[in-house]
Amino acid sequence: MEYRTFDQLRRVADVHAAEQRSMSRRERLERWAEVLEREPSRRLLSLGEIECKTKEERQVMRSDNSPLTVAFHDPILRAEGLTSDRLGDAISFFELTEGQAHRLLCSCMNGWSMLAGTTARRIHRIANPNIRLRVAAWAAAAMALTATPAVFYLFG
């Protein structure tokens, strides 16, 4: 096999650099949720008391058989750039806030183990925050409509 540079190949062929499409934040989160949903009753381990750790300790936190381990074992997420199953790498890769990561993965919020399916639903909510807002707005409107007759009765 003969090695040629990109410019050398251009001279003899119609060559175009392949555009690598990377996943959006939402797509990465949805992929993680999909991987977890493959075994929804699988017990996964949480990360122990994230809030009690220093920023440096949080960066390297990990647990065997955690939701982060499941994500890291997915070849598509690794190809997209997930470099490990450590909390710091996951926060960066999935663009999670510290609060989101805490609620999703900490033992104080989930106990020492969690179901993969439950975690997937939480990840879907992070990936699609507008759905929660629409449901909340709908619920508030429904409550206001049902409360209206009582207000007229009491103050009418």
N, C-alpha and C positions, 0 to 999 in steps of 0.2 A: 504494500500500500504506500502510495506516495503522499506526503504531507504537502498541503498548499494552504496559503493564507486566504482569508476571505477576499482580499483584493485580487489575488491571483485567480481564484475561482470565478470572480465577476467577469474577468476578461474572456473566459471561455464558455460561460453559462449564465443564464438569467437567474441569479441567486438573490434571495431576499432573506434578511434576518427574521427568524421566527419571533413573533411577538408573544411573549409569555404573559398570559392573562392571570392576574392574581385575584384571589377571592376577596370580596369586601368583608368588612367586620361581620356584618349580618350573615353572610354565607359561611364564614368560618364558624360562627356560633351555631348556626343551623346544622352544619356538618357534624359538629361535636355532639349536638343533641341527637342526631340521627344515629350516630355510632352507639351512643348510650341506649337508644331505644331498641337496638337489636336484641338486647337481653334485659328487658325492663325489670325483672325481678332479681337481677344480680345485686348482691350486697357489695357495696363499695365503702372504703374507709375514708373518713373525713381527715382534715388536717387539724392537729391538736392546738386549740386555743390560739389562733392567729393573733388575736388582739393583745396577747401578753408578750409578743415577740417584738424585738427591735426591727427596724426596717431592713437591716442586713440579714437578720435571721429569717424574716419573712421571704426574702428573695430566694433563699435556698431550701425553703421548706418543701418537703415531699413526703409521700406515703405510698408504700406498695399497694397496689390495687385501689387506687383512688380514682375519682373521675378524671384527674389530670393524666394518670397512667393510661387510661382507656384512650384519651385523646392522643397521647404521644404514640401509642401503638398503631394509630391509623396512618397508613402510608400517604394518604392525600394531605392530611394536616401537616405531616412532616415535610412533604414536598413543598407545601406552601410556606414553610419556615418555622414551624414549631420545633424548637431545639432540645427540649427536655420536658420532663414532667414536674419540674420545679415551679413553685408558685410564682416567682418573679417572671420567669419566661412565659408562663400562661397569661399573666396579667398583661404583659406587653403584647403578646401575640393576639389574644382575643380582645384587646383594648378594654379590659375591665377596670372599673374603679376599685379602689381598695374596699369600699363598702360592698360592692357587688361580689367581689371575691370572698369577702368575709361571710356574707349571707349564704353564698352558694356552697362554700367548702369547709367552713369552720365547725369544729366539734360542738361549740357552745350553741350553735344554731341548728345543728342536724343530729346531734348525738355522735357517738363514735362510728356509726355506720349509717349508710343511707341506701335507698334503692336507686338503681340507675334510671328507672323510668321517672321517678319523682325529680331527680336532678335534671333530667332532660326537659321536663316541663318548665322548670325554673330557668333553664338556659333559653328556651323558646321565648319566655317572657322578657328576658334581657334583650334578646335579638329583635323582638317586636314590641317595643314599649308603647307604641301608639294604640295597639289593641287594648292594652290595659286602660289607657286614658279614655278610649271610646266606651268601654264597658263601664268605667266609673262615671262618665258623663251620662250615659244612658240610665244607670241606676239612680243617680241623683235626680235626673228629670222624672223618672218614674215615682220616686219618693215624693217629690214636690207635687206631682199631679194627684197622688193619693192623699196627701196631707191637705190639699186645698179645701175640700169640703169641710174638713174638721175646723179649719181656721175660720171659714165663713160661719159655721155653726156657733163657735165659741165667741167670735167677736162681731157677728153680723147683727 
